[in-house]
Amino acid sequence: MMDYAGRVAQADTFPKLLRLNAREFGGEIALREKDFGLWRVFTWNAYQARVKAFALGLVELGLGRGDVIGIIGDNRPDWVSAEIAAHAVGAMSLGLYRDVLDEEAAYLLNYGEAKLVFAEDEEQVDKLLTLADRVPELRHIVYSDPRGMRKYDDPRLLSADKLAELGRARAAREPDLYNQLVDRTQGEDVAILCTTSGTTAHPKLAMLAAGRVLRHCATYLSFDPKDSSDEYVSVLPLPWIMEQVYAMGKGLLCRMKVNFVEQADTMMNDFREIAPTFVLFAPRVWEGIAADVRARVMDASPLKQNLYEYGMKSGLAALAEGRHSAIADAVLFRALRDRLGFTRLRSAATGGAALGPDTFKFFRAMGVPLRTLYGQTETMGAFTLHQPDAVNPDTTGVAMGDHIKIEIRDPDVHGVGEIVVKHPNMFLGYFKAPEASAADLRDGWMHSGDAGYFNADKQLVVIDRIKDLAQTARGERFSPQYIENKLKFSPYIAETVVLGDQRDVLAAMICIRFSIVSKWAEKNRLAFTTYTDLASRPEVYAVVRKEVEAVNATLPPAQQISKFLLLYKELDADDGELTRTRKVRRSVINEKYADIIDGIYGGAREIPVDTVIRFQDGTTQRIRTTLEVVDLDRPTAAMEAAE
């Protein structure tokens, strides 16, 4: 196994480690990008050359130590090159999610006082130019994709190739300048401003030192080894801490090949072409893949449906006994893994939010070596992970190293309390927010705000956010998130919010998975026009009711759903209802849908809705509909219609 810690001791910043890799392994493949249907290869030498040109171009523009440089767009080689270039000149990188709303982008860029932003394409440039008056410090916008850019006439605009040209000219005049800049970078300097993924209105900016990122990656890699033979497909947003750990930290440290897909809708096809050895997906991606598989089975012949049912039943039974079913592999799983691009997987992980145990078991039975990780932005991402031979879908594993200390503070009689963690490679505090830093980081311990406990095997069980744990009017405690994840295993349910805190019964507001429910509707010759129309259909209510009843059968009586309705729209991060990592913002939901919630608990059988929704492009649509409240203790119009 590679001496990861020794490698960090040689080069404790991203620019230093990239330079070292280029010197020692310059001709080897570092990155690939799918472009116009073809995979473009970037060697370590090419990677280093792009970073050097960008960095010296930044110097030519007057950027340097202490400045903040923003980056927005899809995961691309120019994104990672721009980030390392920023660090090389002593600046701090600030990643923005590509679908960030104008208000949030303006807030983050203003708060960080960003002087330059790397923007991928016309869409992002247009967004930044719209914000011009609200971001006075922004002097330069560097774009990578020139398509559609001729219509703009703004002195702040500069192509990435032109920036690189400026850098190469500077290098010709001062050949030693880049190495001098890299030599001056320090592992304990703030290199990354990483947005937190909490449920507050404005994200905080966690200050991350590159040396700490790399040392934590070394700990992670010692627990779950990777090397230059590994292939990784980067699909999760680079502003997220875990993609920083994988695509940046691990990619530089163990030299696994990092691959970038062409676009979101070609992701699974590109993924299959690479057939990676390791994958990290957020729960929503795992849920989406599982739902898509089950949707395809619905369209299959009776023979294939029977084979699927037999294979899943055999696979899950074998999994429960701690083994893998050879028969299930032959009739189902081998072909399924090949179709999904999972044939070469040696390691797989989920994190960022909780993944329902049913979805987890689905992939484990398939032969995907899925494990759960747990962590936070402030703790440099994950600090727990399952050991390969001790995977429990209800836990998040154990600490990755002996130097990582985890405690449960103020436990109740069941051992449930707040999870706190301490290790030497955590964040340096929140940018411009010493009070918030002192509140969350006390005596070296990061207070997570999550409720959890250790099970009999000393594995960490994460229940929910402490503030989101609920209690019925009868005093029975429950985790909304746990029930929501069980519901989302259904191929028909995309998102759900479980209600019931200080109420007599539990209820759920459910968003249908439009891509699958619409396919089901077409197959059953059910006419519809829009999401809202489809979600109001009695036949759809009948299908979802069966799914809710199936989940109820697996839950204790106190945690069963008594009422539900189908929302007229999907929950959306753009509306503040979800975080960018798809966590439910319950306070926003409770306020925004207060009338609907009151109707559910007020005994209404139908709730009229007359509202306006706003799309990301600024257009609006008025929605007028009626939501049926299904009481599972009584027959409904939906059931009668289905019969």
ZAMARGU-4260 file (C-alpha; in steps of 0.2 Angstrom, whole numbers, plus 5000, padded with zeros to 4 digits):
<rodrens>
0) 5000/5000/5000 | 5006/5017/4996 | 5013/5028/5010 | 5000/5041/5009 | 5006/5051/5024
5) 5023/5051/5018 | 5017/5058/5001 | 5009/5073/5010 | 5024/5076/5020 | 5033/5079/5003
10) 5020/5090/4996 | 5007/5098/5008 | 4997/5109/4996 | 4987/5105/4980 | 5000/5114/4969
15) 5015/5106/4977 | 5007/5089/4975 | 5002/5092/4957 | 5020/5098/4953 | 5027/5082/4961
20) 5015/5071/4951 | 5020/5079/4935 | 5038/5077/4939 | 5037/5059/4943 | 5022/5053/4933
25) 5021/5066/4919 | 5015/5055/4905 | 5002/5045/4915 | 4984/5049/4914 | 4977/5061/4927
30) 4960/5066/4920 | 4948/5062/4906 | 4933/5072/4900 | 4919/5066/4888 | 4917/5080/4875
35) 4907/5078/4859 | 4906/5059/4862 | 4924/5056/4864 | 4935/5055/4879 | 4949/5068/4880
40) 4964/5063/4890 | 4974/5074/4901 | 4991/5068/4908 | 4999/5075/4924 | 5010/5086/4913
45) 4995/5093/4903 | 4986/5096/4920 | 5001/5105/4927 | 5003/5115/4912 | 4985/5121/4912
50) 4987/5125/4931 | 5003/5135/4928 | 4996/5145/4914 | 4980/5149/4924 | 4990/5154/4939
55) 5002/5166/4930 | 4988/5173/4921 | 4980/5177/4938 | 4996/5185/4943 | 4996/5195/4927
60) 4978/5201/4932 | 4984/5207/4949 | 4977/5192/4959 | 4987/5185/4974 | 4988/5181/4992
65) 4972/5183/5002 | 4960/5186/4987 | 4945/5175/4984 | 4942/5167/4967 | 4925/5160/4963
70) 4922/5145/4952 | 4905/5140/4945 | 4899/5127/4932 | 4899/5108/4929 | 4913/5097/4935
75) 4927/5099/4922 | 4946/5099/4920 | 4946/5118/4920 | 4936/5118/4936 | 4950/5108/4946
80) 4964/5117/4936 | 4956/5134/4941 | 4955/5129/4960 | 4973/5123/4960 | 4979/5139/4951
85) 4970/5150/4964 | 4979/5141/4978 | 4996/5142/4969 | 4995/5161/4969 | 4990/5161/4988
90) 4971/5165/4984 | 4956/5155/4992 | 4944/5146/4980 | 4926/5147/4983 | 4915/5135/4973
95) 4897/5139/4969 | 4884/5126/4964 | 4880/5128/4946 | 4861/5129/4949 | 4863/5142/4963
100) 4850/5156/4963 | 4855/5174/4959 | 4852/5179/4977 | 4863/5166/4985 | 4876/5169/4972
105) 4876/5187/4975 | 4877/5184/4994 | 4892/5172/4993 | 4902/5182/4981 | 4899/5198/4990
110) 4903/5190/5007 | 4919/5182/5000 | 4923/5198/4991 | 4927/5188/4976 | 4938/5198/4963
115) 4937/5185/4949 | 4925/5171/4945 | 4929/5156/4933 | 4912/5152/4924 | 4910/5137/4913
120) 4899/5144/4899 | 4886/5157/4893 | 4873/5152/4906 | 4885/5156/4920 | 4892/5171/4912
125) 4874/5178/4910 | 4870/5175/4928 | 4886/5184/4934 | 4883/5199/4922 | 4865/5200/4929
130) 4873/5202/4947 | 4886/5215/4942 | 4878/5229/4952 | 4877/5218/4967 | 4895/5212/4967
135) 4905/5227/4966 | 4922/5218/4970 | 4920/5207/4954 | 4933/5213/4941 | 4935/5198/4930
140) 4924/5184/4923 | 4934/5170/4915 | 4924/5158/4904 | 4929/5141/4897 | 4916/5138/4883
145) 4916/5152/4870 | 4899/5147/4862 | 4887/5161/4863 | 4899/5173/4870 | 4901/5185/4854
150) 4885/5194/4859 | 4893/5201/4875 | 4904/5217/4876 | 4910/5218/4894 | 4928/5223/4899
155) 4927/5210/4913 | 4925/5195/4901 | 4940/5185/4897 | 4941/5168/4889 | 4951/5154/4899
160) 4962/5151/4884 | 4966/5170/4884 | 4970/5169/4903 | 4981/5154/4899 | 4990/5164/4885
165) 4993/5179/4897 | 5001/5166/4909 | 5012/5158/4896 | 5018/5175/4891 | 5022/5179/4910
170) 5031/5162/4911 | 5042/5167/4896 | 5047/5183/4905 | 5049/5175/4922 | 5053/5156/4920
175) 5055/5153/4939 | 5040/5163/4945 | 5028/5148/4946 | 5039/5137/4956 | 5043/5152/4968
180) 5024/5154/4970 | 5021/5136/4973 | 5036/5135/4985 | 5028/5149/4995 | 5011/5139/4998
185) 5009/5133/5015 | 4998/5118/5021 | 4991/5127/5035 | 4985/5142/5025 | 4967/5144/5021
190) 4965/5137/5003 | 4946/5133/5001 | 4931/5142/5007 | 4918/5128/5007 | 4899/5131/5008
195) 4891/5121/5022 | 4876/5111/5018 | 4866/5114/5033 | 4848/5120/5033 | 4850/5138/5037
200) 4845/5152/5025 | 4863/5157/5020 | 4877/5144/5020 | 4892/5148/5031 | 4909/5147/5023
205) 4921/5134/5031 | 4939/5138/5030 | 4949/5123/5024 | 4968/5121/5024 | 4975/5111/5010
210) 4987/5102/5021 | 4973/5096/5032 | 4963/5091/5017 | 4977/5080/5011 | 4981/5073/5028
215) 4963/5068/5031 | 4963/5060/5014 | 4978/5050/5019 | 4969/5044/5034 | 4954/5039/5023
220) 4965/5031/5010 | 4974/5020/5023 | 4956/5014/5029 | 4950/5012/5011 | 4965/5011/4999
225) 4966/5017/4981 | 4980/5020/4969 | 4984/5025/4951 | 4975/5009/4944 | 4958/5015/4951
230) 4945/5024/4940 | 4933/5037/4948 | 4919/5046/4939 | 4916/5064/4946 | 4897/5067/4946
235) 4893/5075/4962 | 4895/5094/4963 | 4913/5100/4966 | 4908/5114/4979 | 4902/5099/4990
240) 4916/5094/5003 | 4916/5075/4998 | 4919/5079/4980 | 4933/5090/4985 | 4940/5076/4995
245) 4938/5063/4981 | 4941/5073/4964 | 4954/5085/4972 | 4962/5078/4987 | 4962/5059/4984
250) 4964/5062/4965 | 4981/5071/4968 | 4986/5060/4983 | 4983/5042/4976 | 4983/5047/4958
255) 4967/5038/4954 | 4960/5043/4937 | 4946/5056/4938 | 4934/5056/4924 | 4921/5070/4920
260) 4905/5065/4910 | 4899/5075/4895 | 4882/5081/4903 | 4870/5076/4916 | 4858/5066/4905
265) 4873/5056/4898 | 4880/5052/4915 | 4875/5034/4916 | 4880/5030/4899 | 4897/5038/4901
270) 4899/5030/4918 | 4896/5013/4910 | 4910/5017/4897 | 4922/5020/4911 | 4916/5006/4922
275) 4924/5014/4937 | 4932/5004/4952 | 4925/5016/4965 | 4910/5027/4965 | 4903/5040/4978
280) 4884/5044/4975 | 4873/5055/4985 | 4857/5045/4992 | 4846/5054/4979 | 4857/5046/4965
285) 4856/5029/4972 | 4838/5031/4975 | 4835/5037/4957 | 4845/5022/4950 | 4835/5009/4960
290) 4819/5017/4955 | 4824/5017/4937 | 4828/4999/4938 | 4811/4995/4945 | 4803/5006/4932
295) 4811/4996/4918 | 4805/4980/4926 | 4788/4986/4925 | 4790/4988/4906 | 4798/4971/4904
300) 4790/4954/4899 | 4782/4943/4912 | 4796/4931/4911 | 4809/4945/4914 | 4798/4951/4929
305) 4797/4934/4936 | 4816/4932/4935 | 4819/4949/4943 | 4807/4945/4957 | 4816/4928/4960
310) 4833/4935/4959 | 4829/4949/4971 | 4821/4937/4983 | 4836/4925/4982 | 4848/4940/4983
315) 4840/4948/4998 | 4839/4931/5007 | 4857/4927/5005 | 4862/4945/5010 | 4852/4942/5027
320) 4863/4927/5029 | 4879/4936/5026 | 4883/4928/5009 | 4880/4932/4990 | 4868/4921/4980
325) 4877/4913/4965 | 4860/4909/4957 | 4853/4927/4959 | 4870/4933/4951 | 4867/4921/4936
330) 4849/4926/4933 | 4849/4944/4937 | 4863/4953/4945 | 4878/4950/4933 | 4868/4958/4919
335) 4861/4972/4930 | 4879/4977/4936 | 4885/4977/4918 | 4870/4988/4912 | 4874/5000/4926
340) 4893/5001/4924 | 4896/4992/4941 | 4906/4977/4934 | 4923/4983/4940 | 4918/4991/4957
345) 4929/4987/4971 | 4922/5000/4983 | 4906/5011/4983 | 4900/5024/4996 | 4885/5035/5000
350) 4885/5050/5010 | 4879/5068/5012 | 4862/5062/5019 | 4854/5046/5025 | 4850/5032/5013
355) 4836/5021/5017 | 4840/5003/5022 | 4829/4996/5009 | 4839/5005/4995 | 4855/5000/5003
360) 4851/4982/5004 | 4845/4983/4986 | 4862/4987/4980 | 4872/4976/4992 | 4861/4961/4986
365) 4866/4966/4968 | 4884/4964/4973 | 4888/4982/4974 | 4901/4984/4989 | 4891/4999/4995
370) 4896/5007/5012 | 4890/5022/5021 | 4901/5036/5026 | 4897/5050/5038 | 4904/5068/5041
375) 4902/5086/5039 | 4911/5100/5029 | 4919/5106/5045 | 4926/5089/5049 | 4934/5088/5032
380) 4920/5077/5026 | 4918/5059/5031 | 4926/5053/5047 | 4917/5036/5048 | 4915/5022/5036
385) 4910/5004/5036 | 4924/4991/5037 | 4922/4980/5022 | 4917/4964/5033 | 4906/4974/5045
390) 4893/4983/5034 | 4877/4987/5043 | 4864/4997/5033 | 4857/5005/5049 | 4874/5012/5054
395) 4888/5023/5047 | 4903/5012/5052 | 4917/5017/5063 | 4931/5030/5064 | 4943/5029/5050
400) 4958/5032/5062 | 4963/5030/5080 | 4966/5049/5081 | 4948/5052/5076 | 4938/5054/5093
405) 4919/5052/5093 | 4908/5055/5108 | 4890/5055/5112 | 4886/5070/5122 | 4871/5072/5135
410) 4864/5055/5130 | 4846/5050/5136 | 4841/5033/5144 | 4843/5025/5127 | 4861/5032/5124
415) 4855/5044/5111 | 4864/5061/5112 | 4873/5074/5101 | 4887/5067/5090 | 4903/5077/5093
420) 4920/5074/5085 | 4938/5079/5087 | 4953/5076/5075 | 4969/5086/5070 | 4963/5090/5052
425) 4947/5099/5054 | 4942/5116/5048 | 4950/5132/5054 | 4933/5141/5058 | 4920/5150/5048
430) 4925/5164/5036 | 4922/5181/5044 | 4911/5172/5058 | 4921/5170/5074 | 4905/5169/5085
435) 4898/5155/5074 | 4915/5146/5074 | 4916/5147/5093 | 4898/5140/5095 | 4901/5125/5084
440) 4919/5121/5088 | 4922/5120/5107 | 4938/5115/5115 | 4943/5107/5099 | 4926/5097/5098
445) 4915/5099/5083 | 4897/5099/5088 | 4887/5091/5074 | 4870/5095/5079 | 4866/5077/5074
450) 4858/5064/5086 | 4865/5047/5087 | 4872/5033/5097 | 4884/5018/5097 | 4877/5001/5094
455) 4883/4985/5102 | 4896/4983/5089 | 4903/5001/5093 | 4897/5007/5076 | 4890/5024/5075
460) 4871/5026/5071 | 4865/5043/5065 | 4847/5046/5068 | 4843/5063/5062 | 4846/5082/5065
465) 4843/5085/5084 | 4831/5099/5080 | 4822/5088/5067 | 4818/5074/5080 | 4800/5074/5083
470) 4788/5068/5097 | 4769/5064/5095 | 4756/5072/5107 | 4757/5055/5116 | 4775/5057/5119
475) 4781/5044/5107 | 4798/5049/5098 | 4801/5047/5080 | 4813/5052/5066 | 4804/5059/5051
480) 4820/5056/5040 | 4820/5037/5044 | 4802/5036/5038 | 4805/5047/5023 | 4819/5036/5017
485) 4808/5020/5018 | 4795/5029/5008 | 4807/5035/4995 | 4812/5017/4991 | 4796/5016/4981
490) 4799/5020/4963 | 4784/5031/4963 | 4790/5043/4977 | 4803/5055/4974 | 4802/5066/4990
495) 4792/5066/5005 | 4790/5076/5021 | 4784/5067/5037 | 4774/5077/5049 | 4768/5073/5066
500) 4778/5083/5079 | 4766/5086/5094 | 4752/5079/5084 | 4741/5064/5087 | 4745/5055/5071
505) 4759/5055/5058 | 4755/5062/5040 | 4765/5064/5024 | 4766/5076/5010 | 4772/5066/4995
510) 4780/5071/4979 | 4778/5059/4965 | 4793/5053/4954 | 4787/5061/4938 | 4798/5052/4926
515) 4792/5035/4932 | 4774/5039/4937 | 4771/5047/4920 | 4778/5031/4911 | 4766/5021/4922
520) 4752/5032/4917 | 4756/5031/4898 | 4757/5012/4900 | 4740/5012/4908 | 4732/5024/4896
525) 4729/5037/4909 | 4728/5054/4901 | 4737/5069/4909 | 4744/5086/4905 | 4756/5092/4919
530) 4765/5086/4935 | 4750/5094/4945 | 4737/5086/4934 | 4745/5069/4936 | 4748/5070/4955
535) 4729/5074/4957 | 4723/5058/4948 | 4714/5046/4959 | 4723/5031/4950 | 4740/5039/4955
540) 4733/5041/4973 | 4728/5023/4973 | 4746/5017/4968 | 4754/5028/4981 | 4742/5022/4994
545) 4748/5004/4992 | 4766/5010/4993 | 4763/5019/5010 | 4753/5004/5017 | 4768/4993/5012
550) 4780/5004/5022 | 4768/5005/5037 | 4768/4986/5038 | 4787/4987/5042 | 4785/5001/5055
555) 4779/5000/5073 | 4761/5007/5076 | 4767/5024/5083 | 4778/5028/5067 | 4765/5023/5054
560) 4758/5036/5042 | 4739/5039/5045 | 4736/5052/5032 | 4745/5058/5016 | 4742/5069/5001
565) 4751/5071/4984 | 4759/5089/4983 | 4756/5099/4967 | 4774/5102/4964 | 4791/5094/4967
570) 4801/5101/4982 | 4815/5111/4975 | 4831/5119/4981 | 4828/5134/4971 | 4812/5137/4981
575) 4822/5135/4998 | 4813/5119/5002 | 4829/5108/5000 | 4847/5112/5003 | 4859/5110/4988
580) 4863/5092/4995 | 4844/5088/4995 | 4841/5089/5013 | 4823/5095/5018 | 4822/5112/5026
585) 4808/5108/5038 | 4806/5126/5044 | 4803/5132/5027 | 4791/5118/5023 | 4781/5121/5039
590) 4780/5140/5035 | 4777/5138/5016 | 4764/5124/5017 | 4756/5129/5034 | 4738/5130/5027
595) 4740/5113/5019 | 4747/5106/5035 | 4733/5114/5045 | 4720/5106/5033 | 4728/5089/5035
600) 4726/5090/5054 | 4710/5099/5054 | 4701/5085/5046 | 4699/5091/5029 | 4696/5078/5015
605) 4701/5091/5001 | 4712/5106/5002 | 4710/5119/4988 | 4726/5127/4981 | 4728/5143/4972
610) 4746/5148/4971 | 4760/5154/4959 | 4776/5145/4957 | 4792/5153/4950 | 4804/5144/4939
615) 4823/5146/4938 | 4822/5156/4922 | 4811/5169/4931 | 4795/5164/4923 | 4780/5160/4934
620) 4764/5149/4933 | 4748/5150/4942 | 4742/5133/4949 | 4724/5130/4954 | 4720/5113/4960
625) 4713/5103/4974 | 4723/5091/4985 | 4714/5075/4992 | 4719/5070/5009 | 4720/5051/5011
630) 4715/5044/5028 | 4722/5027/5028 | 4708/5022/5041 | 4694/5025/5028 | 4690/5022/5010
635) 4694/5036/4998 | 4688/5042/4981 | 4705/5036/4974 | 4701/5019/4980 | 4684/5019/4973
640) 4690/5025/4956 | 4704/5012/4955 | 4691/4999/4958
</rodrens>
